[in-house]
């Protein structure tokens, strides 16, 4: 084994010694047999083109490393050991930093190359090859690209990689055989090596050459590393004229049949669908994104997921996964803070809409759910970050309201809050709960009540009590003087909330009062009938509406009218999206159904009473012969049919009362203590609905199984459990709460097999439902509560903002039942709406006539003016195009905020960057400076040698003359 290892090592050394290495060109010292000559870096003896290795003398630590040195070299912080030179100073493109300080480059050629130099050259070559392999990786893995590099190409690649500007310049200008598009084993050309090591001057030299390949790869590499100056230099290349290449991805560039992109043909570094602007957005390079946007580059928004166009169908059919990844890369660029802030005129609106789209895609493309959710949260964080940079009320209002020119304030100069409404709809909770947003909402909440905001809780309670007592008088005053000072106070959101809360509290009080006469029990038993006089039909007395029920009906009608106005304002779809509206709709529908059934029973009882009054002469109906349909209404409750309308009415009324009291939770978010509890309760209800799916599946399985087991033993059991489907349902349901007995599975006969199976199934059911599923439900509820509790402040403020916004809308000032009476303001608004409808109808007819005339003119006019003319569509108003010379107030504010955001992002990024990158940049600058100094030194030495030769010649001529 050792011999084989020695042979392989010697073979490798022989191979490395045979490979060309950079030579050294020197001038003979004074006194040498040959005349001195200048140092020529581009001659055959040049360090980059010659055939002689540079005369390094390795130090003993390098040639024979000690164990300590070997350990240090194997460590991750090992630096390449310094090599010392021989007695003479030499010039080489691979000198170490301490060699830069050398003062002379002249020495004797024979003195520099003793017999031991062969071994030194081998070690030097090993060192250089090993360093390149450490940087670029093992070469044998990438040998499929073609023929190896020539000595000239290899030296050109090294010079480009290490920033040797003079050598690169001379080789590009003077070499006739150099292929500057050559690539190494990794497929990188000189441009990519120079860009990757941030050599701007080398990059500029290469870009001046015609026919340079892989410019696009160099651009992508510069963008990924954040080299702004190199990006600018590459974008100045004529290949990017017109900006077409900036919009095309490497995959699309392949159709152009050129080598603009070639390095990533196998997807080594970048994906095929990544364009420069997408990559810059991914890397959060604000300056590069700005440069690319100014060049016309844009990120095209992907088509809808369910798009059926030919392009999407072809991509989906060819490679569905690649199509999904390309969509993901595009959305990553669109959701980037750099692209959002620099590409959109309204970044806040764009970010809000994009966050909602990404959240929707997270539920559609479940394989990328986490990625889409992360991007959606990234957009939300961007909006919060912009809001956090506001410094005055004007800027906060601009973000919360959007462009007021497109969304003007209401008739009472109340801001529209379009962005807040959108944020609540898309559940951007941190944006809504931000202190800047909450302070603005609180200001609107106490509108026209400036002193009440700073008052104590006691003063506010007295205000609520005063509104409770004087609500009817306040309603009358608002009917008469809606635009007075009192009317403005009643229109404030806080007073509207208090009025509606007081009205609903009175409604709940009426529900309690309506049942107060039965608190101690009813006067007549179910088998008894009580009438006011002998000829009265019993059901006439029981179906009559009391005064409390009449008031309840008025309140219900007022709430129905309020809900109808809300549906008209928001639309049916938006109305259903809110669960509280669904609860209100269900509660009011049940109330209406209950009162309708009660009224139907009253009508039938009245008809029976009318028949008695007209056709029955007896004074006492108990002895009279009545038809069955009339006699039924004289029966006691125990003889009523199960489908009797009054029984159905009483059942529906009970459900409606429960729903009415549960609606108290709607106003709980107004309080900081009860708000988080109400949110946790709502989240618990959602968890219960999720749990019900598994619960119903297990419950139905055991219910049908136990019924099939005991259905044949009806009457042969100690109780009727499991003998019918109804009994099986009751037994299993109440067994969850421990209200069922084990005797339910016992038979009167000696059928032990059936009993044992019943015992087993019943036991498994109890373990599954009680021990497993119920504890799982408790764990889910606990998890939801902990999630709310961890971020209770944000959750509560978000829920409170939703409550507040419901009272910010215009209208619905008076609560039920006072809203049933139309006010003079309502008639005024009705007249205005009728007038606007008539005006729109007349304008629509006029526009239709104008469109017909314009259509005839289009047929006779030339097409050259077509692009400069715009005609209104039917049903749209004609708005002439006006070029805006000055930006609007909203645009100025947004530009100011975006500048702050970009500056803050750049400062944060600079503070977070690791110093290792800066050190690498300094090393590269020193390396480039070293080569420049060596070039200047060699030129000065050449000029000095030429002067010496000229002086020598003149001195020789003068000597010969004398």
C-alpha angles and dihedrals in degrees: 000000000000092000092051090048091050092050093050091048092050090047091052091049091049090050092049093047090053092053115095116261132188112278129209125238114204138170120241113250125247110287096032119137092242122060118258118260132192122264109260114195092190100045126103089271093051118134089243101038107028130094100232122092120235110264101245118163110209117223119244089250089061099042095042107020119196122230089258091054091047090053091048091048091052092051119099092242095054117135125202109272118249118253118214123216130234123257091288125065118239138190121234136154089232100056119142123242095264089053089064089073094061115121105204138045100185127096141132116288093216092049092052096054113054121164093271092062093090091066091045091052091052092053091046091052090047090052094050094044092047091050092052092047091050089054098041104028132239110333097209090071093063106039096118097085100086143266119000122256121271120236091259093050093046092053090046090052091048092050091050092047096049096039099248095166099178094051093046090050094049094046092049092048103039110023114094097185099047117119101205090187093062117129134210127231090282092055094250121138128206093271093057092046091051093046093046091055093042097244101159097177093051090048092052091050091052094046090059091066118096116234095027110164132213096028089146091054090052090051093051091048092050091048093050091053095043097239099159098179092050090049090053091049093051093046089054089064114110090239089076094054112136093016094254095125091053091064096047124082123223089259091055091045090062088072089064091063097227137114096246088120117024111128094074097046088119094039094251099150110002134026118256093242097053115110123194093258092049091050092048090050091049090052093047091235101163097182094047091047089052091050093049092046090052087053090056100259117148137173110240112224111239119248121258115286091244094045113140100193119134093251094055093043092052093049092045092050095046098048119345095186093051089048091053092047091051089052089049093051091049092050090048088057094045092049093049114117090225093056095040093052097044105034105045129071089210106032094173094056092042092051093048094050092044092051090055092047091050092048089052091049090051088065093044103043097042093172088069097034096125092047094050092046090051091051091047090052089048091058091048091050089052091056091048090048092054092047090050091060095060114120104183142023093262092061093045091051090049092056096042097044102032120208105351090200089067095035108034120195122263127269090272093050092253113152116251095227091206094162092050091051089050092048091052091048091051092040097240090165099173091054093051093042093048113121092237091055094042093051091053092048091048090053091054091044092062094041113158087008102083097155097048094065093068095042124108126258091258093059090049091051091053088051091054091048091051091051089050093054098040100037095114092049092047089051092052091049091051091050091055101037110021094160097047126106089266090051091053090051092050090050092057111109093239094054091045089053092048093047093050092045091050091048092051091047089055089049091054089048090055090053089054094046091050089061096039094094089064098046091105095036137279122291097230127046122231090261095050133083125205124190135177093231134006095257095051119109109236096227092056088066095046097046098050117113117241124219092258091052090050090053090047089053090052091051090049091051090050092051090047090054091049091051091049090054090050091051089050092050101042101026128242095274095052090043094056092048090073113075093207089060089052089051091050092047092051094046094049092043091054091048090051092047091049094050091044092054090046091050091049090053089049092052092051092047090049090053089051090050090049090053090051093050093050105036110022114078096180118108093215118051093200090075097037125103108237132178115259095250089053098038090054090070091056094057125106121251094265090066098049119116117252090240093053110140092229092055090049090047093053092049094049091046091056091052091048091052091054092050090047093057092043089060089071085084088071093073096040095091087069087075122066094217099047097034098078090045091054091048091050090049091053092049089049091056089055091051091050091054090052090048092049091069093063092035094055092045093054094039095052091047094056093038093056092040095052091044091054090050098050104025091096092056100065106154092010095089133079089241132014094250115142093001092108133025091249093051091045091054093048095047096049094043096051092042087069087068094041095256097123129083132225090235087076089085097044120107129207090226129071095256099134095166092061091043093050092050088048091050091050096046093045091049093047089049093053092047092047097045103034104031102032112023100035091048089048089053090050090051091050091050091047091050092051091048092050090049091053093043094053091058098023096139094055093044093049095047091048092051091045091051090053089052093048094049091056087065096042092076119100118254131024089087096146118059128224130322093015091062090069091076110075115230126217088253089061091055090048092053090046091056091048092051093049089050093049090049091053092048091050091049092052092046091049091054091047093049091050089055091047091049091055090052092046091049090056091048092051091060092057101040127080120263093233091084094048097095092051096051128075126187126197119250121235109282094020130101119240111248114185117226112252122184109227110229094186129038118248124252091257092052091050091052094047091048089052093050094046091052089054091048094051093047091048091049091051092048092049091048093050091050092048097048118107118244090230091081092052091050090051090052091051091051091052092049091051090049092052091045090052093056092047092051091048090051092051091046092051092049091049090048091051092050090048092050090049091052091049091050092049091049090048091052093049091045090051092050092050090049092051091050091053 
